[in-house]
Amino acid sequence: MGVVVPFEDKGPRADIEGLVGLVAPDMQRVNAMILSRTGSEVTMIPEVANHLISSGGKRLRPMLTLATAVLAGYEGDGHIKLAAGVEFMHTATLLHDDVVDESDMRRGQVAARVKWGNEASVLVGDFLLGQAFRMMVEVGSLRALEILSSAAAVIAEGEVMQLAAAKNTETNEDEYLAIIRAKTAELFGAACEVGPVIGKRPKAEAAACRSYGMNLGIAFQLVDDALDYGGKAKALGKNVGDDFREGKITLPVVLSFRRGSDEERAFWRRTLEQGDIREGDLDQAVAVMRRHRALEDTIERARHYGAMARDALALFPESPMKRALLDTVEFCIARAH
């Protein structure tokens, strides 16, 4: 169901092969660290953790930590533990998200909550957060610990904000952007900021990397929002229409609701607020969005934030890593192909 949103490639390369290649040796060490830190005598912990960790996510966030550390000229080993910690934080939020959203699928397979139950998913998520903070402490950078621990608090705030906005069709664009800044972009920003911080680079470089990550994170989430109504399940890592079925208020819905007729607003209230979803409603939702250019305009918003992410790196000299980070912005926006 749904239609594929056309994405125009206006930038250089819409892939992350450059980034993947440049950080590959360090990512091998990160992956080894991740496997070693999921070990526990409590059998269910590694089972649940590895179910999600080994399920084929791109690991973009830890790659960004490695990349910005290299960009800043860092030469130690601390970025390996910080990158693993970032991935653990992300995995913990996915485990918690699926419980809150009552999701059945994650990255194309059965969600952990379906296989082991909600309680196990939440508790293993907590275990991973604990391991993440343990690795951060081992790095010995108080500032890096401060950045990532603050991010954990902001992400939790974003989750609560989203819960409060759930099924509320009155949510406006500013309120929605505040949610995704906290829930998604904050971890991107923190993941990018800690690289130059442990490299003891000037504050301007750390701020630039944080700005890159925050804007990239917003663009990434906006594209996800559009893909849920106009993409393919393979590109999403979940079923197309999951946001619709879960009653999530995302930007395409916000724009469609604001621009729609009374009859169309009644449709959104019935499906999203009341949860009364009938056969053909997802197709109708997509049709309403197309009528009001909601999907295209969501992608345009993503391009706007992508441009800000690229501009944030302007103070760094040209290098293969900078080029790879710029290409990553393009990949995040055009990944529906």
C-alpha positions in Angstrom: 0.0 0.0 0.0 1.0 3.6 -0.4 3.0 5.3 -3.1 6.7 5.8 -3.5 7.7 9.4 -2.8 10.0 10.7 -5.6 13.3 11.8 -4.3 15.5 14.0 -6.4 19.2 13.6 -5.9 20.4 17.2 -5.8 23.7 16.5 -4.0 26.9 14.6 -4.7 26.5 10.9 -3.8 23.4 9.5 -2.1 25.2 6.7 -0.3 27.4 6.1 2.8 29.9 3.8 1.2 32.6 6.4 1.7 31.8 6.7 5.4 31.5 3.0 5.9 34.9 2.4 4.2 36.7 5.1 6.2 35.5 3.9 9.6 35.5 0.1 8.8 38.6 -0.8 10.9 37.3 1.2 13.9 33.8 -0.3 13.4 35.2 -3.8 13.7 36.5 -2.8 17.1 33.2 -1.2 18.0 31.3 -4.4 17.0 33.7 -6.5 19.1 33.1 -4.2 22.0 29.4 -4.4 21.6 29.4 -8.2 21.6 31.7 -8.3 24.7 29.5 -5.9 26.6 26.2 -7.7 26.0 27.5 -10.7 27.9 25.7 -11.6 31.1 25.2 -14.6 33.3 21.5 -13.8 33.0 20.7 -15.7 29.8 17.8 -13.6 28.7 20.0 -10.4 28.6 22.3 -11.4 25.7 19.4 -13.1 23.9 17.3 -10.0 23.9 20.1 -7.6 23.3 21.6 -9.6 20.4 18.2 -10.1 18.8 18.2 -6.4 18.0 21.9 -5.6 17.9 22.5 -8.3 15.2 19.4 -7.5 13.2 21.1 -5.5 10.5 20.8 -1.8 11.5 23.2 0.5 9.7 24.9 1.7 12.9 24.9 5.2 11.6 25.2 6.9 15.0 28.3 5.1 16.2 29.9 5.6 12.7 29.3 9.3 13.2 31.1 9.3 16.5 34.1 7.6 14.9 34.0 9.9 11.9 33.9 13.1 13.8 36.7 11.9 16.1 38.8 11.3 13.0 37.7 14.6 11.5 39.0 16.3 14.7 42.3 14.5 14.5 41.8 12.3 17.6 44.4 9.5 17.9 43.4 7.6 21.0 41.0 4.7 21.7 38.3 6.5 23.6 36.1 6.9 20.5 35.7 3.1 20.3 34.0 2.9 23.7 32.0 6.1 23.1 30.7 4.8 19.7 29.7 1.5 21.3 28.0 3.4 24.1 26.1 5.5 21.6 24.9 2.3 19.8 23.8 0.9 23.2 21.8 4.0 23.9 20.1 3.8 20.6 19.3 0.1 21.0 17.9 0.8 24.5 15.6 3.5 23.1 14.4 1.1 20.3 13.6 -1.6 22.9 11.7 1.0 25.0 10.0 2.6 21.9 8.6 -0.7 20.8 7.0 -1.3 24.2 5.5 2.2 24.3 4.3 2.0 20.7 3.2 -1.6 21.0 5.1 -2.4 17.8 5.2 -5.9 16.4 8.1 -5.5 14.0 11.5 -4.0 14.2 14.1 -4.0 11.3 12.1 -6.5 9.4 11.8 -9.1 12.2 9.6 -9.7 15.2 10.1 -7.1 17.9 11.8 -8.2 21.1 8.6 -7.4 23.1 6.6 -9.9 21.1 9.2 -12.6 21.6 10.2 -12.0 25.2 7.5 -9.7 26.6 7.4 -6.0 27.5 9.0 -6.4 30.9 12.1 -8.1 29.4 12.4 -5.5 26.7 12.3 -2.6 29.1 14.8 -4.2 31.6 17.3 -5.2 28.9 17.1 -1.7 27.6 18.0 -0.5 31.1 20.9 -2.9 31.2 22.2 -1.6 27.9 22.0 2.0 29.2 23.9 1.0 32.2 26.6 -0.6 30.0 26.7 2.5 27.9 27.4 4.8 30.9 30.0 2.3 32.2 32.0 2.6 28.9 31.6 6.4 28.9 33.1 6.6 32.4 36.0 4.3 31.3 36.9 6.9 28.6 37.7 9.4 31.3 36.3 12.5 29.7 33.9 14.2 32.0 32.7 16.5 29.2 31.9 13.5 26.9 30.0 11.9 29.8 28.1 15.1 30.4 27.1 15.3 26.8 25.9 11.8 26.5 24.2 11.6 29.9 22.4 14.9 29.1 21.3 13.4 25.8 19.8 10.3 27.6 17.7 12.7 29.7 16.6 14.7 26.7 15.7 11.6 24.7 13.5 10.4 27.6 11.8 13.8 27.7 11.2 13.5 23.9 9.6 10.1 24.5 7.2 11.6 27.1 6.5 14.5 24.8 5.6 12.1 22.0 3.4 10.1 24.4 1.5 13.3 25.3 1.1 14.2 21.6 0.0 10.7 20.6 -3.3 10.7 18.8 -3.6 14.5 19.2 -4.4 15.9 15.8 -4.1 19.4 17.2 -0.3 19.1 17.4 1.3 21.8 15.4 4.6 21.8 13.4 6.6 23.6 16.1 5.5 21.1 18.7 6.3 18.2 16.5 9.8 19.5 15.6 10.5 19.9 19.4 9.6 16.2 19.8 11.9 14.9 17.1 14.7 17.3 18.2 14.6 15.6 21.6 13.7 12.1 20.6 15.9 11.6 17.5 18.2 14.5 16.8 19.7 14.8 20.3 21.5 11.4 20.0 22.8 12.3 16.5 24.1 15.6 17.9 25.7 14.1 21.0 27.2 11.3 18.9 28.9 13.8 16.7 29.9 16.3 19.4 31.9 13.8 21.6 34.5 13.2 18.8 36.0 16.6 18.8 35.5 16.9 22.6 37.8 13.9 23.4 40.1 15.2 20.7 40.4 18.4 22.8 39.5 20.6 19.9 38.2 24.2 20.1 34.6 24.7 21.2 33.7 26.0 17.7 34.6 22.6 16.2 32.6 20.7 18.8 29.6 23.0 18.3 29.9 22.6 14.5 29.9 18.8 14.8 26.9 19.0 17.2 25.0 21.2 14.7 25.8 18.8 11.9 24.4 15.9 13.9 21.3 17.7 15.2 20.3 18.9 11.7 21.1 15.5 10.1 19.0 13.8 12.8 16.0 16.0 12.1 16.3 15.4 8.3 16.7 11.7 9.0 13.4 11.6 11.0 11.5 13.7 8.6 12.4 11.4 5.8 11.3 8.4 8.0 7.9 10.2 8.5 7.4 10.5 4.7 8.6 7.0 4.1 5.9 5.6 6.4 3.3 6.8 4.0 5.2 6.8 0.7 8.1 4.3 1.0 8.9 0.7 0.9 9.1 -1.6 4.0 12.7 -2.6 3.1 13.9 1.0 3.2 12.0 1.6 6.5 13.0 -1.5 8.4 9.4 -1.7 9.5 6.0 -2.1 7.9 4.8 0.8 5.7 1.9 2.5 7.6 3.0 1.5 11.1 2.9 5.2 12.2 -0.7 5.4 10.9 -1.8 2.2 12.6 -0.2 3.3 15.9 -1.9 6.7 15.8 1.3 8.6 15.6 1.1 12.3 14.7 4.0 13.0 12.3 4.7 15.9 10.1 2.8 14.6 7.0 -0.2 14.3 9.2 0.3 17.7 10.8 0.5 19.4 7.4 -2.5 17.4 6.0 -4.7 18.2 8.9 -3.9 21.9 8.8 -4.4 22.1 5.1 -7.4 19.8 4.9 -11.2 20.2 4.6 -13.6 19.6 7.5 -14.3 16.2 6.0 -10.6 15.3 5.8 -10.0 16.5 9.4 -12.8 14.2 10.5 -11.0 11.4 8.7 -7.8 12.0 10.7 -9.8 12.2 14.0 -11.5 9.0 13.3 -8.4 7.0 12.3 -5.7 8.5 14.5 -7.6 9.9 17.6 -10.2 7.2 17.9 -8.2 4.3 16.3 -11.1 3.4 14.0 -9.1 2.2 11.0 -10.9 0.5 8.2 -10.0 -1.3 5.0 -8.5 1.2 2.6 -7.9 3.9 5.1 -4.1 3.9 4.6 -4.6 4.5 0.9 -7.0 7.3 1.6 -4.5 8.8 4.1 -1.8 8.8 1.4 -4.2 10.3 -1.2 -5.1 13.1 1.2 -1.4 13.8 1.9 -0.6 13.9 -1.9 -3.6 16.2 -2.4 -2.0 18.7 0.0 1.7 18.0 -0.9 2.3 16.9 2.6 4.8 14.2 1.7 6.7 16.4 -0.8 6.8 19.3 1.7 8.1 17.0 4.5 11.0 16.0 2.2 11.6 19.7 1.4 11.8 20.4 5.2 14.3 17.5 5.4 16.4 19.1 2.6 16.4 22.3 4.5 17.8 20.7 7.6 20.2 18.7 5.4 21.6 21.9 4.0 22.2 23.3 7.5 24.0 20.0 8.4 26.3 20.4 5.4 26.9 24.1 6.2 27.9 23.2 9.7 31.0 21.4 8.4 32.2 24.4 6.5 34.9 25.4 9.0 36.7 22.0 8.6 39.3 21.7 5.8 38.5 19.5 2.8 39.3 15.8 3.5 38.0 12.4 2.6 36.2 12.2 6.0 34.5 15.6 5.5 33.4 14.5 2.0 32.0 11.2 3.4 30.0 13.1 6.1 28.6 15.4 3.4 27.6 12.4 1.3 25.9 10.9 4.4 23.5 13.9 4.5 22.5 13.1 0.9 22.1 9.4 1.8 19.8 10.2 4.7 17.5 12.3 2.5 17.5 10.1 -0.6 17.5 6.7 1.0 14.1 5.8 -0.3 15.8 4.6 -3.5 
